[in-house]
Amino acid sequence: KKDIPAVNFIIHEIHCRRNIEICPYCSDSIPKSEMKNHIESEHVQVTCKCRMKMESSLLKDHEASSCPLRPVLCQFCDIQLAFNKLQEHELYCGARTEPCACCGRNVLLKELKEHPQVCG
């Protein structure tokens, strides 16, 4: 998959046929001696804690950005909880009140950011 000078092409092609394989899963060029390790480390199926199956190379991204059980922080109380529980928790948590330091009025936590604009 690289440009080779015409003079070296035949020697290069012989070398590649002996030493390089194309991965059947990702089509990368892999040295034959490393193919077994490549498949085991990149393409073996693993199961996430959310019970979704995927290639091991995709697990880290899944856990960081799309797993429903990935840890996230509540914007109101900074408690860490699973992403799939966040919406329900924030509905409850944002409905709690705190007194405003300026006007003393009880303000919903979900409205606390906008409150200074209407305070006083």
PAKOLSE-163250 format. One record per residue: residue in three letters; x, y, z of N, C-alpha, C, CB in turn. Coordinates in steps of 0.02 Angstrom, whole numbers, plus 50000, padded with zeros to 5 digits. Glycine has a CB too. Layout:
<rs>
AlaXYZXYZXYZXYZ...
</rs>
This chain:
<rs>
Lys500414993950000500005000050000500435006350000499545000050060Lys501035005849975501475011649971501785011949901502035011450026Asp501995017849881502335018549817503035015649822502355025949795Ile503215011549773503865008249772504195009849705503805000449782Pro504835011649705505165012849641505135006549598505905014949653Ala505025007449534504945001849487505544997149490504855004349416Val506134999749501506744995649504506704990549561507365000149512Asn506414992549617506384988249676505734984249682506484992349738Phe505284985049636504614982349645504604974749653504194984249587Ile504934971149611504914963749614505194961349681505304960649555Ile505764964049702506054962049767505594963849824506744965449777His505304969749821504834971949872504224967349875504624979249860Glu503954965649818503354961449815503504954549845503114960649742Ile504084951649829504274945149858504334945749934504944942749827His504654950949957504724952150029504034952550063505134958550043Cys503584956550034502914957450064502524950850065502524962750025Arg502534947150011502164940850008502414935950061502224937649938Arg503054936150076503334931650127503184933950198504084930950117Asn503184940550209503194943150277502574946950300503764947550284Ile502144948850254501584953250271500924949750254501634960050234Glu500434950550299499754948050287499274953850293499564942350337Ile498704953350261498174958250268497684955450320497814959650198Cys497554959450371497094957250423496394956450393497084962350482Pro496074950750404495404949650375494864953950407495224942350382Tyr495004956850465494504960950500494554968350484494574959950574Cys495174970950483495254978250474495644980150411495614981150534Ser495884975250374496254976350312496914979950320495824980150264Asp497184980150381497844983050392498374978050370497944984950466Ser498954980550350499514976350333499884974750398499994979750281Ile499944968350414500234966250478500784961150463499694963250526Pro501364961750496501864956450488501564949650509502504958050531Lys501724944550469501444937850482501594935550553501714932750432Ser502174937250579502374935050646501944938350700503104936550658Glu501624943850685501224947450734500474946850723501414954650732Met500264943150672499544942750655499134939750712499454938650592Lys499354934350742498974931250796498884936150854499324924750821Asn499414939450873499394944350927498934950250909500104946950943His498974952550846498554958050823497814956150829498714959850749Ile497634950250806496924948150809496694947450881496824941550771Glu497124944550924496934943650994496864950351031497444939251029Ser497294955151015497274961451052496784966451022497964964451054Glu496654966150958496224971150926495524968750908496554973650864His495454962350892494824960150862494444954850902494964957450794Val494714952650958494354947750998493734951151027494814944951054Gln493184947451032492564950151059492594950351135491954945951035Val492404956051163492374956851236491674959351253492934961751262Thr491494958651316490844960951339490944966551390490434955051371Cys490644972251377490664977951422490234976451483490414984451386Lys490324980451536489914979651596489174980751582490144984351650Cys489014984151526488314985151507488044979351466488244991651468Arg488454974051459488284967951423488284968551348487614965551445Met488544974051321488604974751249489254971451226488584982251228Lys489234967751171489834964451145490134968651089489664957351119Met490804968751087491154972651037491874970251033491134980251052Glu492234972650982492954971250977493314974751033493234973450907Ser493844971651058494204974551115494494981451099494774969851136Ser494664982651036494944989251018494424994851023495214988950947Leu493784993151024493254998251028493014999451099492664996150985Leu493214995151146492954995351214493105001951249493234989651255Lys493725004451243493915010551279493485016551258494665012051266Asp493395017351192492965022851167492245021951191492985023151090His491995015851188491315014451210491225016351283491135006951199Glu491685014151326491635015651397491675023151411492185011951435Ala492045026751370492125033951382491555038151355492775036251351Ser491225035951300490755040451270490055037751257491015042751207Ser489955031251254489285028951237488995023551283489285026351168Cys489375021151330489115016051375488585019051422489695012951417Pro488015015951427487495018651472487695018251546486845014951462Leu488215014351562488435013751631489065017951646488565006551647Arg489275022151597489875026151609489745031151666490085029951544Pro490245032451706490145037051763490105044351739490715036351813Val489635047951766489545055151753489385058751818488985056351700Leu489475065251819489335069251879488685073051871489915074051893Cys488295073251924487695077451926487915084751926487255075851990Gln487605088751884487785095851879487595099851941487465098951819Phe487155097051983486925100752041487285098852106486185099652050Cys487455092352114487745090252178488425086852170487275085652213Asp488665086052109489315082952095489375075752119489865087052126Ile488825072352128488845065152144488955061452079488175062852180Gln489385056352082489515052252022489005046652019490235049452023Leu488705045751959488225040451950488245038051878487515042751968Ala487905032651862487895029951795487505034551749487605022751794Phe487725035151686487415039551637486665038151630487755038951570Asn486475031751630485765030151621485335032051681485695022751607Lys485635033951736485255036251795485275043851803485545032951859Leu485675047251761485785054451769485145058551761486295056751719Gln484775057451708484185061651694483685061351752483845059451629Glu483535055451775483055054651830483325058151893482925047251844His483975057251907484275060351966484265067951962484995057851975Glu484445070751903484465078051896483775081151899484805079951831Leu483255077651877482575080251884482415081151958482055075451851Tyr482585076251998482475076652071482935081752102482575069752104Cys483585081252086484095085352119484015092852101484795082952099Gly483845094252039483755101152017483135104452046483715101451942Ala482675100452072482065103152102482165105052175481495098052096Arg482745103652203482895105852272483015113452270483525102052301Thr482955116652327483045123952330483625125752377482405127352353Glu483895131552363484405134652406484235142052412485135133552379Pro484355145052470484215152252475484735156252436484215154452550Cys484495161452403484935165952365485325170252416484535170552315Ala485965170952406486385174952451486205182352448487125173952434Cys485945184752392485775191852385485075193652410485835193952312Cys484575189952385483885191852401483565187352454483465191652339Gly483885181852471483625177452523483065172852500483395181452580Arg482835173652439482285169652413482525162452399481985172852349Asn482105157452411482275150552393482235149752318481815145552430Val482775147152288482825146352215482955139052199483385151052185Leu482605136452148482735129652125483455129252100482225127652069Leu483785123752115484485122952092484535123352016484765116252117Lys484035120651980484065120851907483975128051880483525116351878Glu483745132651922483655139651901484185144251931482965142051919Leu484645141451969485125145452006485595149451960485535141052051Lys485765146751902486215150251856485885156451826486435145551799Glu485245156051812484885161751782484635166651834484305159151740His484605164551897484315168751949484645175651957484355165052015Pro485305176251954485615182951963485345188251914486385182351956Gln485105186151857484845190951808484175193851830484755187551740Val483805190151871483145192651895483145194051969482605187651878Cys483705193152001483755193952074483675201352094484435191252099Gly483345202452149483305209152177482775213252147483935212652171
</rs>
